[in-house]
Amino acid sequence: MDGWFADAYGTDDSDAPLVRTSPGALPELHPAARTPFCDVGWTVKGDRLVVGFALDNLLKGAASQAVQNLNLLLGLPETMGLLEDGGPRTADGSPSKRKRADNPTNAHASNAAA
């Protein structure tokens, strides 16, 4: 049962930068608190698929969602203004070591240094 769900929802979050998935485990509230992320996880118990999610209702549930929607409406990167550096995050919410080439924050910082 887990196979078709994992295929449908996958673990590749590249199309949803503010969604973090954890197949095989239900999400905890603490890692999602005070972040703009929605953590989604699932597990199979017998013949039942159990799906859960965790989000901060004041951020992802309200303010962050409004900023994300406005960014999309204006054609901006959807994480602009929501993440420190506007770049990707690891599953625990810390900044990824990878830098995005299309990150306006990084471009601005390099222009300011010049």
Secondary structure, 3 states (H helix, E strand, C coil): CHHHHHHHHCCCCCCCCCEEEEECCCCCCHHHCCCCCEEEEEEEECCEEEEEEEECCCHHHHHHHHHHHHHHHCCCCCCCCCCCCCCCECCCCCECCCCCCCCHHHHHHHHHHC
